[in-house]
Amino acid sequence: MNVTLLADGLGFTEGPICLPDNRMAVVSMSRGSVIVLDRGGSVEAEHRVGGGPNGLALGPDGGLYVAQNGGIWAAQSTAEPGVQVIRDGEVSYLTRGWARPTTWSSGRTGGCGSPIRGNRSTSPTRAHQAPLVGQSLAYGDRRPYLVALMVLDQEAAAAWATSRDIAFATPAELATHPGVIAEIDRAVDLANEDLARVEQVKRYRVLPTEWTPEGGELTASLKIKRRAVHEKYDDVFDALYA
């Protein structure tokens, strides 16, 4: 295997994503920025987002969507956690306050956190923006429609249930609670309203356990290992198409 160094001196980088004109964009957690490289690997633009950008996706509007972890690991500054978007060089927030936006995957998406356009492979779903959902992954490769696996944000789910006097022994029990499912149903329906029919999630399953690096579903920096999730939950994906 031959490895070619395209660029260096960019700090603690992750990504990358390929832009339509064959340029490349990466996030640099240590520099708190999104860096765009030309075809030769030279820095063409650097967008300062602050904190610790730890995931990147290209939306259909041409915007760069950034998972902002707030400033952990190698970050040299802090920022409010959430999802930022860069359009025409301007940085703004799409959503704020995610507990762990670093579970966002990198790649080209059909919308912010929506299923990948074209090959209908895997990515986070917009339902990830629901307050009760900690992580999510959509799937539809060579399938008639998209399905998704979701994992509760256990702290948020526990607080939500407690505020509604819902009894539970462990947060895992909430994964099948009718009230929780109804709340996520509303989030999925709302997300689907903004998506083309082929991009809409038709069925989903809320899993009772968290995804962790120790469990093999996440990397050390808390990104979803899509292939590992596919293999581990292959029977669940099949059941969603049954």
URJODA-V94683 format. One record per pair of residues at least 24 apart in sequence whose ideal C-beta (glycine too) atoms are under 8 Angstrom apart, sorted by the first residue. I is the first residue (numbers start at 1). J is the second residue. D is the distance in Angstrom with one decimal. If there is no record, write none. Layout:
i=I j=J d=D
i=I j=J d=D
This chain:
i=6 j=37 d=7.1
i=6 j=41 d=4.1
i=7 j=37 d=5.6
i=7 j=41 d=4.0
i=7 j=42 d=7.3
i=7 j=43 d=7.4
i=10 j=35 d=5.8
i=10 j=43 d=7.7
i=11 j=74 d=7.3
i=12 j=73 d=7.2
i=12 j=74 d=4.0
i=14 j=54 d=6.1
i=14 j=55 d=7.0
i=14 j=56 d=7.4
i=14 j=106 d=6.9
i=14 j=221 d=7.1
i=14 j=223 d=7.9
i=15 j=55 d=7.9
i=15 j=56 d=4.6
i=15 j=106 d=5.1
i=16 j=56 d=7.5
i=16 j=106 d=7.5
i=17 j=56 d=5.4
i=17 j=57 d=6.8
i=17 j=58 d=5.4
i=17 j=106 d=6.0
i=17 j=107 d=6.4
i=17 j=108 d=6.2
i=18 j=108 d=7.5
i=19 j=58 d=6.7
i=25 j=56 d=6.2
i=25 j=58 d=7.6
i=25 j=64 d=6.1
i=26 j=56 d=7.1
i=27 j=53 d=3.9
i=27 j=54 d=6.5
i=27 j=55 d=6.9
i=27 j=56 d=5.0
i=27 j=66 d=6.5
i=28 j=53 d=7.2
i=29 j=53 d=6.2
i=29 j=54 d=5.9
i=29 j=69 d=7.8
i=29 j=73 d=5.9
i=29 j=74 d=4.7
i=29 j=75 d=5.4
i=30 j=74 d=4.3
i=30 j=75 d=6.8
i=30 j=76 d=6.1
i=31 j=76 d=7.4
i=32 j=71 d=7.6
i=32 j=75 d=6.2
i=32 j=76 d=6.4
i=32 j=77 d=5.0
i=32 j=79 d=7.3
i=34 j=64 d=5.9
i=34 j=66 d=6.0
i=34 j=86 d=6.1
i=45 j=89 d=7.4
i=47 j=86 d=5.1
i=47 j=89 d=6.7
i=47 j=91 d=6.1
i=48 j=91 d=7.4
i=49 j=79 d=6.8
i=49 j=84 d=5.4
i=49 j=86 d=7.5
i=49 j=91 d=5.4
i=50 j=77 d=5.1
i=50 j=78 d=7.1
i=50 j=79 d=3.8
i=51 j=75 d=5.8
i=51 j=77 d=6.1
i=51 j=78 d=5.5
i=51 j=79 d=2.8
i=51 j=80 d=7.6
i=51 j=81 d=7.6
i=52 j=79 d=7.6
i=53 j=84 d=7.6
i=54 j=101 d=7.5
i=54 j=102 d=4.4
i=54 j=104 d=7.9
i=54 j=221 d=6.3
i=54 j=222 d=7.9
i=54 j=223 d=7.7
i=55 j=101 d=7.1
i=55 j=102 d=6.2
i=55 j=104 d=4.0
i=55 j=105 d=6.7
i=55 j=106 d=5.4
i=55 j=223 d=6.7
i=56 j=106 d=5.1
i=57 j=104 d=7.2
i=57 j=105 d=7.5
i=57 j=106 d=6.2
i=57 j=107 d=5.7
i=57 j=108 d=6.8
i=57 j=109 d=4.6
i=57 j=112 d=7.1
i=57 j=113 d=7.4
i=57 j=123 d=7.6
i=58 j=107 d=7.9
i=58 j=108 d=4.8
i=58 j=109 d=6.8
i=59 j=85 d=7.5
i=59 j=109 d=6.2
i=59 j=111 d=6.1
i=59 j=112 d=5.6
i=60 j=109 d=7.8
i=60 j=110 d=5.8
i=60 j=111 d=6.3
i=60 j=117 d=6.5
i=61 j=87 d=7.3
i=62 j=87 d=7.3
i=63 j=87 d=4.6
i=63 j=112 d=7.9
i=65 j=94 d=6.7
i=65 j=109 d=7.3
i=65 j=112 d=4.8
i=65 j=113 d=7.4
i=67 j=101 d=4.3
i=67 j=102 d=5.7
i=67 j=103 d=7.9
i=67 j=104 d=3.8
i=68 j=101 d=6.0
i=69 j=100 d=7.7
i=69 j=101 d=6.1
i=69 j=102 d=4.6
i=73 j=221 d=6.9
i=83 j=112 d=6.5
i=83 j=113 d=7.3
i=85 j=112 d=7.1
i=95 j=129 d=5.7
i=98 j=129 d=7.9
i=99 j=134 d=6.8
i=99 j=153 d=5.6
i=99 j=155 d=7.0
i=99 j=156 d=6.8
i=100 j=134 d=6.3
i=100 j=135 d=7.6
i=100 j=153 d=7.6
i=100 j=222 d=6.1
i=102 j=221 d=6.3
i=102 j=222 d=4.4
i=102 j=223 d=6.6
i=103 j=128 d=7.7
i=103 j=134 d=7.0
i=103 j=135 d=4.5
i=103 j=211 d=7.5
i=103 j=218 d=6.9
i=103 j=222 d=5.6
i=103 j=223 d=6.7
i=103 j=224 d=5.9
i=104 j=128 d=7.6
i=104 j=223 d=7.5
i=105 j=137 d=7.9
i=105 j=223 d=6.2
i=105 j=224 d=5.3
i=105 j=226 d=6.6
i=106 j=223 d=7.5
i=110 j=195 d=7.2
i=110 j=196 d=7.5
i=110 j=199 d=4.9
i=111 j=194 d=6.8
i=111 j=195 d=6.1
i=111 j=199 d=6.9
i=114 j=138 d=7.7
i=114 j=191 d=7.4
i=114 j=195 d=5.8
i=114 j=199 d=5.8
i=115 j=140 d=6.3
i=115 j=146 d=5.1
i=115 j=195 d=7.9
i=115 j=199 d=5.2
i=115 j=201 d=7.3
i=117 j=199 d=6.9
i=120 j=146 d=6.7
i=120 j=198 d=7.2
i=121 j=226 d=7.9
i=122 j=226 d=4.6
i=122 j=229 d=7.8
i=122 j=230 d=7.2
i=124 j=224 d=7.3
i=125 j=150 d=7.6
i=125 j=188 d=7.7
i=125 j=191 d=6.7
i=125 j=201 d=5.6
i=125 j=204 d=7.9
i=126 j=191 d=3.5
i=126 j=194 d=7.4
i=126 j=195 d=7.5
i=127 j=184 d=6.5
i=127 j=187 d=4.8
i=127 j=188 d=4.8
i=127 j=191 d=5.2
i=127 j=201 d=6.9
i=127 j=204 d=7.4
i=129 j=187 d=7.0
i=129 j=191 d=7.3
i=130 j=183 d=7.0
i=130 j=184 d=5.8
i=130 j=187 d=3.4
i=130 j=188 d=7.9
i=131 j=156 d=5.5
i=131 j=160 d=7.1
i=132 j=156 d=5.7
i=132 j=157 d=5.0
i=132 j=160 d=6.0
i=132 j=180 d=6.2
i=132 j=183 d=5.8
i=132 j=184 d=6.3
i=132 j=187 d=7.9
i=133 j=184 d=6.5
i=133 j=187 d=7.1
i=134 j=210 d=7.0
i=135 j=210 d=7.9
i=135 j=211 d=5.2
i=135 j=218 d=8.0
i=135 j=224 d=6.5
i=136 j=204 d=8.0
i=137 j=224 d=5.8
i=137 j=226 d=6.6
i=137 j=229 d=5.6
i=138 j=201 d=5.9
i=139 j=230 d=7.1
i=139 j=237 d=5.7
i=143 j=241 d=6.2
i=144 j=241 d=7.7
i=145 j=198 d=8.0
i=145 j=200 d=7.8
i=145 j=202 d=4.3
i=145 j=203 d=7.7
i=146 j=198 d=7.8
i=146 j=199 d=6.9
i=146 j=200 d=6.6
i=146 j=201 d=5.0
i=146 j=202 d=6.2
i=147 j=201 d=6.6
i=147 j=202 d=6.5
i=147 j=203 d=4.8
i=147 j=204 d=6.2
i=147 j=205 d=7.8
i=147 j=237 d=6.5
i=147 j=240 d=4.0
i=147 j=241 d=6.8
i=148 j=188 d=8.0
i=148 j=201 d=4.8
i=148 j=203 d=7.8
i=148 j=204 d=4.2
i=148 j=205 d=7.7
i=149 j=204 d=7.0
i=149 j=205 d=5.7
i=149 j=207 d=6.0
i=149 j=229 d=6.9
i=149 j=233 d=5.9
i=149 j=236 d=6.5
i=149 j=237 d=7.5
i=150 j=184 d=6.7
i=150 j=204 d=5.8
i=150 j=205 d=7.1
i=150 j=206 d=5.0
i=150 j=207 d=6.9
i=151 j=206 d=7.4
i=151 j=207 d=5.3
i=151 j=209 d=7.4
i=151 j=210 d=5.8
i=151 j=211 d=5.3
i=152 j=180 d=7.3
i=152 j=206 d=6.5
i=152 j=210 d=7.8
i=154 j=210 d=6.2
i=172 j=208 d=4.1
i=172 j=209 d=6.4
i=173 j=208 d=7.6
i=175 j=206 d=4.5
i=175 j=207 d=6.3
i=175 j=208 d=4.3
i=176 j=206 d=7.2
i=176 j=208 d=7.4
i=180 j=206 d=7.1
i=181 j=206 d=6.8
i=203 j=240 d=4.8
i=203 j=241 d=8.0
i=204 j=240 d=7.3
i=205 j=236 d=5.6
i=205 j=239 d=7.6
i=205 j=240 d=6.2
i=207 j=233 d=7.6
i=207 j=236 d=7.7
